[in-house]
Structures are given as C-alpha cells and as structure tokens.
Amino acid sequence: MQAVICRNGAPVCARVPVPEPGPDEVLVKVQACALNRADLAMAAGAKHGALGGEGAVLGMEWSGVVVRTGARVPSLRPGQRVMGSGRGAFAEYTVADRGRVLPLPEGSDDPRQAACLPVALQTMHDALVTHGGLGAGNAGQSVLILGASSGVGLMGLQIAREMGAALVIGSSTQPERRARLAEFGADLAVDTRDPTWPDQVLQHTGGNGVDIVVDMLAGPTLNASMRATTLGGTIVNVGRLAGKQAEFDFDLHALRRIRFVGVTFRTRTAQQVREITGRMLRDLSGALERGSLRLPIDCEFPLEQAPQALRHMRANGHFGKIVLTVR
C-alpha cells in the first residue's frame, strides 16, 4: 500500500505492507486523515510515546471503512464507516485498537470532517470533564482555553459549551483568529502577548478568575494563567506550544490553591484509552449526532503531498485542520 513514512528524518512516500489487525484491533481502509502538531516532530524522526521513529508510518487520526476486525472486537463490522486515532494514519490502510475507533454519526457523509474529530474529542473531553471537573452538577462554571485557535482548542470551546459552561474564554496571539473564536463558543478572546490579559479574565469573572484552565501553551504563560484562575481552581496542561520550561511561582500556586494536572495519551494503556473514549461518547454522542461539534478545514492535500501539508502546518498559517485525502 501507499504510505507516508519517516526516512532519514524526513517524510517520504513509500510502498509498505498492509498492516494486520491483532485480536483487539480493526483494519480500516482510510479515506481521509488529519494532521496534528505531534506529526511535525515524528516527521522529523522524533518519537511520540511509542509512535514514530525511523521507517514508521506517520499520522495519528483518520476516517474510513472497516475492512476486518480482530477476534475480540465485538461492536464493529466490515463495511462500517468509522473514524479514529492511533498509529499509521497516513496510509491507504491503518490498524487501531478497538477503543480508538468510533462509528461515524448518523447522517455524516464527509470523511474529511470526520477525520478531524477523534483526537480533539478524546483530548478535550478528558481534559475538561475528567480532569477539569466540568459539568458533574457544577452549575455556572467558567473555562479558559489557552491556544484556542488550534483544532484541539476550537473543539475545547465547543465541548465547554456543550457541557454547560456559563463563561467560555479563548486565547490566540493573532487578531484574525481571535475574531473567529466566537463562532466556536467563546464569550471573550484574549491575546497572551498582552500583559493585561489576566486582568481581562478577572474583569469578566467578577474578580474571581476562571474555574478551569486548559493550557496548551505552558512556558512563560504559566504564572499569568495562575493569576487568571480562581481560588481552588484547576489548570490542566495539555500542550507546551510556548515552551516546556519556565519559572514557576510556587507562592502564587499555594495562595490560589490551584490543582495543576498534566495529561498526555503517550503513557495511557489501551484500556485507559477505551475508558476515555467511552466517557466521551456517553457525554457527546448526542452532539455528534446533531452535528454540533465541528472543526473548520483550512486546506486539503492528496496523500502523496503529505510533505507539503506538513510544511504548511509548520508555517503556522492555518486556522483549523489540514486534511489528507486518500484515493
């Protein structure tokens, strides 16, 4: 089959064997796949948890049609249209653990849009609900998504609304992107390059700060994020787009009694991912069926132009998702 692999620290198209599904896996004929930030590092030869490395097929999320299932896969059937996440998405065929494969919502007929959803849905529901405590009978909560103009961030805004947040705030450093955050549920958009942005958040929360921060920036924004968090609030660190290291104000952390949680899928077991997916579907399947959760597609490339698509992502000029289509 045709696939995009890492060779000598660069993405290249190559012919590789069709993968075989294990007992808990599903073999899928891929129709579309979407790019994520982690793909940039893997395309350059870095590992992302157990994924990536020399010769590895790149890509983490896709949509397509089930070809064959393993013996311990009870709820999926050949011919079923699905979307999912995992390894080796940038190829004509991929395999994934059954816990990462989601049936397409009824009425969904666009594999490109479906390919954009799995990673963002799993990541942001886990961050906001499981670790942030959004919903669960807590009325009137407020949420801040730092790095909200990314695909995962835009999904976070929508999930916050769907789960009943009373106030949703997003950040972006680019004015044209900030202007569009309201389309996806933001009541306020802030610029983290402006040193007064925590004061803007405090002003919109009656001086209290937000209950939940989902932070995809980290780095030098961390102490400002704590200033914008309410007493006893929660910061969930999902990404480190602004840096992996920074000064940490331990006194501010203690004074505001903030619960700081770091999350990643790289160290989750297959069973843990299955549980994450199950919780997400219990809360969001209705919204998916209604078509309420969506992501904009910035542009699309054929699979064989994956290197160009990755360059486009690296240039950071896109809003929403970059998609590869598979013939």
VOBA-1610 file (N, C-alpha, C; in pm, whole numbers, padded with zeros to 5 digits, always signed):
BEGIN
Met+00084-00119+00000Met+00000+00000+00000Met+00088+00124+00000Gln+00029+00236-00042Gln+00098+00364-00037Gln+00088+00421+00105Ala+00200+00475+00154Ala+00202+00532+00288Ala+00305+00643+00294Val+00298+00723+00400Val+00397+00828+00425Val+00475+00786+00548Ile+00606+00768+00531Ile+00690+00720+00641Ile+00799+00821+00672Cys+00863+00801+00786Cys+00981+00881+00821Cys+01104+00808+00771Arg+01184+00876+00689Arg+01307+00817+00638Arg+01418+00921+00649Asn+01520+00890+00727Asn+01634+00981+00746Asn+01589+01119+00793Gly+01492+01121+00884Gly+01447+01245+00944Gly+01360+01332+00856Ala+01294+01272+00757Ala+01205+01348+00669Ala+01089+01259+00625Pro+00973+01321+00595Pro+00859+01242+00548Pro+00871+01211+00400Val+00851+01085+00363Val+00856+01044+00223Val+00745+00945+00195Cys+00700+00940+00069Cys+00601+00842+00027Cys+00672+00712-00010Ala+00612+00600+00030Ala+00675+00471+00005Ala+00568+00362-00002Arg+00606+00248-00056Arg+00519+00130-00056Arg+00557+00045+00066Val+00456+00011+00147Val+00479-00071+00266Val+00371-00178+00272Pro+00390-00285+00350Pro+00287-00388+00361Pro+00160-00336+00429Val+00047-00392+00390Val-00079-00362+00461Val-00070-00422+00600Pro-00101-00345+00706Pro-00089-00399+00842Pro-00195-00505+00871Glu-00163-00593+00964Glu-00255-00698+01006Glu-00314-00661+01143Pro-00444-00669+01160Pro-00502-00637+01291Pro-00481-00748+01392Gly-00453-00709+01516Gly-00446-00805+01625Gly-00585-00836+01677Pro-00595-00918+01782Pro-00727-00960+01833Pro-00815-00844+01877Asp-00755-00735+01927Asp-00832-00620+01974Asp-00828-00504+01876Glu-00788-00530+01752Glu-00768-00422+01657Glu-00864-00431+01538Val-00869-00319+01466Val-00955-00304+01350Val-00870-00260+01232Leu-00886-00326+01118Leu-00821-00284+00994Leu-00918-00196+00917Val-00871-00077+00877Val-00956+00023+00813Val-00896+00066+00680Lys-00981+00077+00580Lys-00943+00141+00453Lys-00960+00290+00473Val-00852+00364+00469Val-00853+00506+00501Val-00908+00588+00385Gln-00996+00682+00416Gln-01048+00776+00316Gln-00989+00915+00333Ala-00964+00955+00458Ala-00906+01087+00485Ala-00830+01079+00617Cys-00731+01164+00633Cys-00659+01173+00760Cys-00627+01320+00786Ala-00609+01353+00913Ala-00586+01492+00952Ala-00452+01506+01023Leu-00391+01622+01008Leu-00261+01649+01070Leu-00278+01701+01212Asn-00181+01667+01297Asn-00172+01718+01433Asn-00030+01767+01457Arg-00012+01852+01559Arg+00120+01909+01586Arg+00226+01802+01610Ala+00187+01694+01675Ala+00285+01589+01702Ala+00340+01527+01574Asp+00263+01537+01463Asp+00312+01482+01337Asp+00438+01552+01289Leu+00454+01680+01323Leu+00573+01753+01280Leu+00699+01692+01339Ala+00696+01662+01468Ala+00813+01604+01533Ala+00839+01463+01480Met+00733+01384+01463Met+00752+01247+01414Met+00803+01246+01270Ala+00757+01343+01189Ala+00805+01351+01052Ala+00954+01383+01046Ala+01005+01447+01152Ala+01148+01480+01158Ala+01229+01371+01227Gly+01163+01261+01264Gly+01235+01147+01321Gly+01220+01127+01469Ala+01149+01218+01539Ala+01133+01204+01684Ala+01025+01101+01716Lys+01032+01047+01836Lys+00929+00957+01884Lys+00822+01038+01958His+00699+00988+01952His+00589+01047+02028His+00529+00933+02110Gly+00583+00915+02231Gly+00549+00795+02306Gly+00601+00674+02231Ala+00512+00579+02205Ala+00550+00458+02131Ala+00543+00478+01980Leu+00495+00594+01936Leu+00476+00619+01793Leu+00600+00683+01732Gly+00612+00669+01601Gly+00717+00737+01528Gly+00848+00658+01524Gly+00950+00726+01476Gly+01081+00663+01460Gly+01110+00631+01315Glu+01233+00596+01287Glu+01277+00567+01150Glu+01193+00454+01089Gly+01139+00481+00970Gly+01061+00382+00899Gly+00915+00371+00940Ala+00874+00445+01043Ala+00736+00436+01090Ala+00641+00508+00996Val+00522+00453+00977Val+00417+00523+00903Val+00366+00636+00992Leu+00357+00755+00936Leu+00319+00874+01012Leu+00168+00887+01022Gly+00124+00982+01105Gly-00018+01015+01115Gly-00086+00954+01235Met-00184+01030+01292Met-00247+00991+01417Met-00400+00986+01413Glu-00464+01041+01310Glu-00611+01032+01307Glu-00661+01024+01164Trp-00779+00961+01149Trp-00824+00921+01016Trp-00975+00896+01019Ser-01032+00878+00900Ser-01166+00823+00884Ser-01162+00725+00769Gly-01255+00630+00768Gly-01254+00530+00662Gly-01361+00425+00681Val-01335+00307+00626Val-01432+00198+00627Val-01366+00073+00684Val-01435+00005+00776Val-01381-00117+00837Val-01366-00226+00731Val-01247-00286+00726Val-01221-00398+00636Val-01229-00531+00710Arg-01166-00536+00828Arg-01162-00660+00904Arg-01143-00627+01052Thr-01196-00711+01139Thr-01183-00689+01283Thr-01118-00810+01348Gly-01050-00785+01460Gly-00991-00893+01537Gly-01097-00971+01614Ala-01056-01083+01669Ala-01150-01175+01733Ala-01216-01116+01857Arg-01151-01017+01921Arg-01207-00959+02044Arg-01268-00821+02021Val-01311-00795+01898Val-01376-00668+01867Val-01526-00695+01848Pro-01610-00661+01948Pro-01749-00706+01944Pro-01845-00616+01869Ser-01813-00487+01854Ser-01918-00392+01815Ser-01896-00325+01681Leu-01796-00368+01605Leu-01769-00309+01474Leu-01775-00419+01369Arg-01813-00380+01247Arg-01832-00481+01142Arg-01771-00433+01010Pro-01730-00524+00924Pro-01679-00484+00792Pro-01782-00402+00715Gly-01735-00299+00649Gly-01822-00210+00574Gly-01871-00091+00653Gln-01851-00092+00784Gln-01898+00019+00868Gln-01806+00139+00852Arg-01866+00258+00843Arg-01789+00382+00830Arg-01749+00430+00969Val-01621+00459+00986Val-01568+00490+01118Val-01466+00603+01110Met-01431+00654+01228Met-01322+00748+01242Met-01243+00705+01364Gly-01117+00746+01372Gly-01040+00701+01486Gly-00903+00763+01494Ser-00829+00719+01595Ser-00694+00771+01620Ser-00601+00654+01648Gly-00472+00683+01646Gly-00373+00579+01670Gly-00251+00600+01583Arg-00189+00491+01546Arg-00065+00500+01468Arg-00093+00477+01319Gly+00000+00524+01236Gly+00000+00488+01095Gly-00120+00535+01017Ala-00165+00659+01040Ala-00285+00708+00972Ala-00258+00750+00828Phe-00137+00795+00797Phe-00108+00848+00664Phe-00079+00733+00568Ala-00182+00657+00535Ala-00165+00538+00452Ala-00299+00497+00396Glu-00295+00406+00300Glu-00420+00357+00241Glu-00496+00266+00337Tyr-00424+00202+00429Tyr-00487+00118+00532Tyr-00419+00146+00666Thr-00496+00135+00773Thr-00438+00150+00906Thr-00505+00052+01001Val-00439+00024+01113Val-00500-00055+01218Val-00505+00029+01345Ala-00607+00004+01427Ala-00622+00077+01552Ala-00687-00012+01656Asp-00655+00013+01782Asp-00723-00057+01891Asp-00871-00023+01887Arg-00953-00120+01924Arg-01099-00102+01918Arg-01146+00017+02002Gly-01071+00053+02105Gly-01110+00166+02187Gly-01085+00301+02124Arg-01015+00302+02012Arg-00988+00428+01942Arg-01071+00444+01815Val-01161+00349+01788Val-01240+00350+01665Val-01384+00388+01699Leu-01434+00493+01634Leu-01567+00546+01663Leu-01655+00535+01539Pro-01775+00484+01551Pro-01867+00487+01437Pro-01896+00631+01396Leu-01907+00654+01266Leu-01945+00787+01221Leu-02088+00817+01265Pro-02115+00941+01305Pro-02251+00977+01344Pro-02349+00957+01229Glu-02473+00925+01262Glu-02576+00911+01161Glu-02587+01040+01079Gly-02595+01027+00950Gly-02610+01144+00863Gly-02479+01209+00824Ser-02367+01164+00885Ser-02238+01220+00849Ser-02190+01157+00719Asp-02165+01240+00618Asp-02124+01186+00488Asp-01995+01247+00436Asp-01920+01316+00524Asp-01796+01380+00482Asp-01679+01318+00556Pro-01605+01227+00494Pro-01492+01165+00564Pro-01384+01264+00602Arg-01373+01375+00530Arg-01271+01474+00565Arg-01302+01538+00700Gln-01427+01577+00722Gln-01464+01635+00850Gln-01451+01533+00962Ala-01491+01409+00935Ala-01481+01304+01036Ala-01337+01282+01079Ala-01244+01289+00985Ala-01103+01265+01017Ala-01047+01371+01112Cys-01111+01486+01120Cys-01061+01595+01204Cys-01098+01582+01351Leu-01190+01492+01384Leu-01254+01496+01515Leu-01193+01408+01625Pro-01145+01287+01598Pro-01116+01194+01708Pro-01017+01245+01812Val-00901+01294+01771Val-00800+01339+01867Val-00853+01454+01951Ala-00917+01550+01888Ala-00969+01666+01962Ala-01079+01625+02060Leu-01168+01537+02018Leu-01276+01492+02106Leu-01221+01422+02229Gln-01132+01325+02207Gln-01077+01248+02319Gln-00994+01338+02411Thr-00909+01421+02353Thr-00819+01505+02432Thr-00896+01605+02516Met-00990+01676+02455Met-01054+01785+02526Met-01163+01738+02623His-01233+01631+02592His-01327+01579+02692His-01251+01529+02814Asp-01141+01460+02792Asp-01059+01411+02903Asp-01008+01528+02988Ala-00961+01635+02922Ala-00906+01749+02996Ala-01014+01826+03071Leu-01123+01858+03002Leu-01226+01944+03061Leu-01312+01871+03163Val-01354+01752+03131Val-01453+01682+03214Val-01387+01592+03317Thr-01302+01499+03270Thr-01242+01403+03363Thr-01146+01471+03460His-01059+01559+03409His-00959+01621+03495His-00999+01761+03541Gly-01073+01834+03459Gly-01113+01968+03497Gly-01238+01973+03583Gly-01320+01867+03578Gly-01442+01865+03659Gly-01556+01943+03600Leu-01551+01974+03470Leu-01661+02048+03408Leu-01787+01962+03406Gly-01899+02024+03433Gly-02025+01950+03440Gly-02039+01888+03577Ala-02081+01763+03580Ala-02094+01688+03707Ala-02174+01765+03810Gly-02279+01834+03765Gly-02366+01905+03857Gly-02314+02038+03906Asn-02199+02083+03855Asn-02142+02211+03897Asn-02191+02321+03804Ala-02292+02392+03847Ala-02354+02494+03762Ala-02268+02620+03758Gly-02272+02688+03643Gly-02211+02819+03631Gly-02061+02822+03623Gln-01998+02713+03582Gln-01852+02711+03575Gln-01802+02796+03459Ser-01678+02843+03475Ser-01613+02921+03371Ser-01488+02848+03324Val-01459+02863+03194Val-01350+02788+03131Val-01264+02882+03048Leu-01133+02862+03053Leu-01038+02933+02968Leu-00958+02830+02889Ile-00957+02842+02757Ile-00876+02757+02670Ile-00761+02841+02618Leu-00640+02807+02659Leu-00521+02878+02611Leu-00468+02807+02487Gly-00457+02880+02377Gly-00424+02820+02248Gly-00549+02773+02179Ala-00654+02855+02186Ala-00788+02812+02143Ala-00807+02809+01992Ser-00716+02867+01915Ser-00738+02869+01770Ser-00683+02745+01701Ser-00621+02653+01776Ser-00581+02525+01718Ser-00705+02438+01703Gly-00692+02328+01628Gly-00806+02238+01613Gly-00854+02184+01746Val-00761+02140+01830Val-00798+02088+01962Val-00860+02199+02046Gly-00806+02320+02037Gly-00860+02432+02113Gly-01001+02468+02071Leu-01026+02472+01941Leu-01160+02502+01892Leu-01261+02398+01940Met-01219+02272+01944Met-01307+02168+01997Met-01330+02190+02146Gly-01228+02233+02218Gly-01244+02260+02359Gly-01349+02366+02388Leu-01350+02473+02309Leu-01452+02575+02325Leu-01592+02515+02310Gln-01608+02430+02210Gln-01740+02372+02182Gln-01783+02273+02290Ile-01689+02191+02336Ile-01723+02095+02441Ile-01758+02169+02570Ala-01686+02277+02600Ala-01719+02355+02719Ala-01863+02405+02713Arg-01904+02455+02599Arg-02043+02499+02581Arg-02140+02381+02596Glu-02107+02272+02530Glu-02195+02155+02532Glu-02213+02101+02674Met-02108+02110+02754Met-02113+02056+02890Met-02162+02159+02992Gly-02210+02274+02944Gly-02280+02366+03032Gly-02200+02478+03095Ala-02079+02507+03044Ala-02003+02619+03100Ala-02080+02750+03081Ala-02081+02833+03184Ala-02153+02961+03177Ala-02070+03068+03108Leu-01938+03058+03116Leu-01849+03155+03053Leu-01735+03078+02989Val-01708+03108+02861Val-01600+03040+02788Val-01509+03147+02728Ile-01380+03137+02758Ile-01280+03233+02711Ile-01174+03155+02634Gly-01127+03214+02525Gly-01020+03152+02447Gly-00909+03251+02421Ser-00790+03200+02392Ser-00677+03288+02361Ser-00621+03257+02224Ser-00569+03360+02159Ser-00491+03347+02037Ser-00406+03472+02025Thr-00286+03457+01973Thr-00199+03573+01957Thr-00222+03645+01825Gln-00307+03589+01739Gln-00331+03651+01607Gln-00471+03711+01603Pro-00482+03841+01571Pro-00612+03909+01579Pro-00720+03848+01491Glu-00684+03803+01370Glu-00785+03746+01282Glu-00839+03614+01337Arg-00757+03541+01408Arg-00803+03416+01470Arg-00887+03446+01595Arg-00844+03544+01674Arg-00925+03582+01791Arg-01065+03622+01748Ala-01075+03690+01635Ala-01205+03736+01587Ala-01299+03621+01554Arg-01244+03504+01527Arg-01327+03390+01488Arg-01362+03297+01604Leu-01304+03318+01720Leu-01329+03226+01831Leu-01474+03228+01876Ala-01542+03340+01857Ala-01684+03347+01895Ala-01769+03249+01816Glu-01728+03218+01692Glu-01801+03121+01610Glu-01806+02983+01676Phe-01710+02956+01763Phe-01698+02824+01823Phe-01731+02825+01973Gly-01791+02935+02019Gly-01844+02936+02154Gly-01778+03029+02253Ala-01675+03104+02212Ala-01605+03191+02307Ala-01684+03319+02333Asp-01696+03354+02462Asp-01755+03482+02502Asp-01653+03594+02500Leu-01528+03559+02516Leu-01419+03656+02521Leu-01296+03593+02460Ala-01219+03672+02383Ala-01093+03625+02326Ala-00982+03717+02374Val-00874+03659+02427Val-00764+03738+02480Val-00636+03705+02405Asp-00541+03798+02413Asp-00410+03784+02349Asp-00307+03765+02459Thr-00244+03648+02467Thr-00150+03622+02575Thr-00019+03700+02562Arg+00001+03771+02451Arg+00116+03862+02441Arg+00090+03993+02514Asp-00036+04024+02542Asp-00075+04144+02615Asp-00062+04115+02765Pro+00026+04184+02837Pro+00046+04153+02979Pro-00078+04174+03065Thr-00179+04243+03012Thr-00300+04266+03091Thr-00406+04156+03072Trp-00373+04050+02997Trp-00478+03953+02968Trp-00534+03886+03093Pro-00455+03855+03197Pro-00517+03800+03317Pro-00616+03897+03382Asp-00586+04028+03373Asp-00679+04128+03428Asp-00811+04129+03349Gln-00803+04106+03218Gln-00925+04098+03138Gln-01010+03979+03180Val-00943+03866+03208Val-01016+03748+03255Val-01079+03775+03392Leu-01004+03836+03481Leu-01057+03867+03613Leu-01177+03962+03604Gln-01167+04059+03514Gln-01278+04153+03496Gln-01405+04081+03452His-01394+03982+03364His-01510+03910+03312His-01560+03802+03408Thr-01488+03780+03516Thr-01531+03681+03614Thr-01556+03745+03751Gly-01584+03875+03751Gly-01615+03943+03877Gly-01499+03946+03973Gly-01376+03940+03919Gly-01257+03942+04003Gly-01215+03806+04055Asn-01289+03702+04022Asn-01262+03570+04079Asn-01161+03487+04000Gly-01162+03498+03869Gly-01084+03409+03785Gly-01168+03291+03740Val-01117+03216+03643Val-01194+03104+03587Val-01177+02979+03671Asp-01277+02891+03663Asp-01272+02766+03738Asp-01176+02666+03676Ile-01171+02661+03542Ile-01091+02560+03472Ile-01010+02628+03362Val-00881+02603+03361Val-00794+02644+03250Val-00744+02518+03181Val-00765+02509+03050Val-00699+02406+02970Val-00587+02475+02895Asp-00465+02438+02930Asp-00347+02511+02886Asp-00272+02430+02781Met-00267+02481+02660Met-00187+02419+02555Met-00062+02500+02524Leu-00033+02602+02606Leu+00081+02688+02582Leu+00195+02661+02678Ala+00167+02665+02811Ala+00267+02648+02916Ala+00379+02750+02899Gly+00503+02712+02926Gly+00614+02804+02912Gly+00592+02932+02992Pro+00621+03047+02932Pro+00616+03174+03006Pro+00476+03222+03042Thr+00372+03154+02993Thr+00235+03197+03026Thr+00185+03138+03158Leu+00259+03047+03219Leu+00205+02970+03331Leu+00167+03055+03451Asn+00257+03145+03494Asn+00224+03225+03612Asn+00106+03318+03586Ala+00097+03372+03465Ala-00019+03455+03430Ala-00146+03371+03433Ser-00136+03244+03390Ser-00252+03156+03394Ser-00300+03134+03536Met-00206+03121+03629Met-00246+03104+03769Met-00314+03229+03822Arg-00269+03346+03779Arg-00335+03471+03820Arg-00480+03475+03772Ala-00506+03412+03657Ala-00640+03415+03597Ala-00730+03302+03646Thr-00678+03217+03737Thr-00753+03102+03787Thr-00811+03133+03923Thr-00933+03089+03946Thr-00999+03117+04073Thr-00935+03041+04188Leu-00962+03082+04310Leu-00917+03009+04428Leu-00974+02868+04424Gly-00886+02770+04435Gly-00931+02632+04430Gly-00961+02582+04290Gly-00923+02658+04188Gly-00949+02619+04050Gly-00850+02514+04000Thr-00867+02475+03875Thr-00787+02368+03816Thr-00724+02415+03684Ile-00595+02387+03669Ile-00526+02405+03541Ile-00489+02267+03489Val-00531+02236+03367Val-00496+02109+03303Val-00401+02139+03188Asn-00278+02093+03201Asn-00179+02119+03097Asn-00184+02010+02991Val-00223+02047+02870Val-00236+01954+02758Val-00117+01967+02663Gly-00071+02090+02640Gly+00036+02112+02543Gly+00135+02215+02590Arg+00245+02225+02520Arg+00353+02315+02559Arg+00403+02393+02437Leu+00308+02453+02365Leu+00342+02523+02242Leu+00431+02645+02267Ala+00421+02705+02387Ala+00502+02823+02418Ala+00632+02788+02489Gly+00650+02662+02525Gly+00774+02621+02589Gly+00753+02511+02691Lys+00856+02428+02708Lys+00848+02316+02802Lys+00900+02351+02940Gln+00969+02465+02954Gln+01025+02503+03082Gln+01001+02651+03106Ala+00984+02688+03234Ala+00962+02828+03270Ala+00975+02842+03421Glu+00983+02965+03467Glu+00978+02989+03611Glu+00838+02959+03663Phe+00831+02907+03785Phe+00704+02870+03847Phe+00693+02941+03981Asp+00587+03020+03997Asp+00565+03094+04120Asp+00493+03003+04221Phe+00571+02935+04303Phe+00513+02841+04398Phe+00424+02910+04500Asp+00457+03033+04536Asp+00375+03105+04634Asp+00238+03138+04576Leu+00236+03184+04450Leu+00108+03212+04385Leu+00026+03084+04372His+00091+02975+04338His+00023+02845+04328His-00042+02808+04461Ala+00032+02827+04569Ala-00021+02793+04700Ala-00131+02890+04744Leu-00109+03019+04720Leu-00209+03119+04761Leu-00344+03096+04693Arg-00341+03058+04567Arg-00466+03038+04493Arg-00515+02894+04502Arg-00438+02810+04572Arg-00478+02670+04599Arg-00520+02600+04469Ile-00436+02614+04369Ile-00468+02563+04235Ile-00429+02416+04223Arg-00518+02339+04164Arg-00489+02200+04129Arg-00432+02200+03988Phe-00307+02158+03976Phe-00237+02161+03848Phe-00218+02017+03801Val-00274+01985+03684Val-00274+01847+03633Val-00209+01843+03496Gly-00117+01751+03476Gly-00059+01729+03345Gly-00119+01603+03282Val-00152+01610+03154Val-00212+01495+03087Val-00143+01470+02953Thr-00141+01344+02914Thr-00094+01303+02782Thr-00150+01164+02754Phe-00165+01132+02627Phe-00207+00997+02588Phe-00086+00905+02569Arg+00034+00961+02572Arg+00152+00881+02541Arg+00179+00773+02644Thr+00134+00794+02768Thr+00159+00695+02873Thr+00030+00626+02918Arg-00076+00634+02837Arg-00201+00564+02870Arg-00195+00422+02815Thr-00257+00331+02889Thr-00272+00195+02838Thr-00389+00190+02741Ala-00397+00082+02664Ala-00509+00066+02572Ala-00641+00067+02648Gln-00645+00003+02764Gln-00768+00000+02842Gln-00807+00140+02889Gln-00711+00219+02930Gln-00740+00356+02974Gln-00796+00439+02859Val-00741+00421+02739Val-00794+00496+02624Val-00936+00451+02593Arg-00964+00322+02604Arg-01101+00273+02583Arg-01197+00339+02680Glu-01156+00354+02805Glu-01241+00417+02905Glu-01261+00565+02874Ile-01156+00632+02831Ile-01166+00774+02794Ile-01265+00790+02679Thr-01253+00705+02578Thr-01343+00712+02463Thr-01487+00686+02505Gly-01506+00588+02592Gly-01641+00557+02638Gly-01705+00673+02713Arg-01629+00737+02800Arg-01684+00853+02873Arg-01718+00966+02777Met-01629+00990+02680Met-01655+01096+02583Met-01784+01069+02505Leu-01802+00946+02460Leu-01922+00913+02382Leu-02048+00924+02466Arg-02040+00886+02593Arg-02158+00899+02679Arg-02204+01044+02689Asp-02108+01136+02695Asp-02142+01278+02711Asp-02171+01348+02579Leu-02105+01307+02471Leu-02105+01388+02349Leu-02168+01321+02228Ser-02216+01197+02240Ser-02272+01130+02123Ser-02392+01205+02068Gly-02475+01263+02156Gly-02589+01341+02109Gly-02546+01461+02026Ala-02445+01532+02073Ala-02394+01648+02000Ala-02334+01607+01866Leu-02266+01492+01864Leu-02211+01443+01738Leu-02321+01409+01640Glu-02427+01345+01688Glu-02538+01311+01600Glu-02605+01436+01544Arg-02613+01541+01626Arg-02674+01667+01580Arg-02582+01747+01489Gly-02457+01710+01482Gly-02360+01788+01403Gly-02316+01914+01473Ser-02330+01918+01608Ser-02297+02039+01683Ser-02149+02058+01704Leu-02070+01951+01691Leu-01926+01959+01713Leu-01856+01946+01579Arg-01785+02049+01540Arg-01725+02051+01407Arg-01592+02125+01415Leu-01510+02106+01314Leu-01386+02180+01303Leu-01370+02230+01160Pro-01323+02352+01144Pro-01302+02404+01009Pro-01183+02337+00941Ile-01197+02310+00813Ile-01087+02255+00735Ile-01019+02370+00662Asp-00895+02393+00696Asp-00820+02503+00636Asp-00785+02472+00492Cys-00737+02350+00467Cys-00697+02310+00332Cys-00682+02159+00328Glu-00675+02105+00208Glu-00656+01961+00193Glu-00556+01933+00083Phe-00486+01820+00100Phe-00384+01774+00006Phe-00409+01626-00020Pro-00372+01575-00138Pro-00373+01429-00156Pro-00264+01366-00070Leu-00280+01238-00039Leu-00186+01169+00050Leu-00042+01185+00004Glu-00019+01176-00125Glu+00119+01182-00175Glu+00184+01320-00155Gln+00102+01420-00121Gln+00157+01553-00093Gln+00166+01580+00057Ala+00174+01475+00136Ala+00187+01492+00281Ala+00307+01578+00320Pro+00423+01566+00255Pro+00534+01656+00292Pro+00498+01804+00277Gln+00425+01838+00170Gln+00382+01977+00153Gln+00281+02017+00261Ala+00192+01925+00297Ala+00095+01955+00402Ala+00165+01979+00535Leu+00266+01900+00565Leu+00341+01919+00689Leu+00416+02052+00688Arg+00469+02092+00574Arg+00534+02224+00565Arg+00432+02335+00591His+00311+02318+00539His+00206+02418+00561His+00174+02429+00710Met+00169+02316+00779Met+00143+02319+00922Met+00258+02387+00996Arg+00380+02356+00958Arg+00496+02414+01025Arg+00498+02566+01009Ala+00448+02617+00898Ala+00444+02762+00876Ala+00342+02831+00965Asn+00250+02755+01025Asn+00153+02806+01121Asn+00062+02914+01063Gly+00027+02899+00936Gly-00063+02996+00876Gly-00206+02948+00864His-00237+02833+00923His-00369+02773+00905His-00459+02801+01025Phe-00590+02794+01000Phe-00691+02804+01105Phe-00778+02679+01095Gly-00774+02595+01197Gly-00846+02469+01190Gly-00753+02358+01146Lys-00808+02262+01070Lys-00737+02140+01040Lys-00684+02135+00896Ile-00574+02063+00879Ile-00518+02030+00749Ile-00546+01882+00724Val-00601+01853+00607Val-00650+01718+00579Val-00577+01658+00459Leu-00552+01527+00466Leu-00502+01450+00354Leu-00614+01360+00304Thr-00634+01356+00175Thr-00737+01268+00117Thr-00668+01147+00053Val-00731+01031+00065Val-00672+00906+00018Val-00764+00850-00091Arg-00710+00826-00207Arg-00789+00771-00317Arg-00816+00624-00297
//
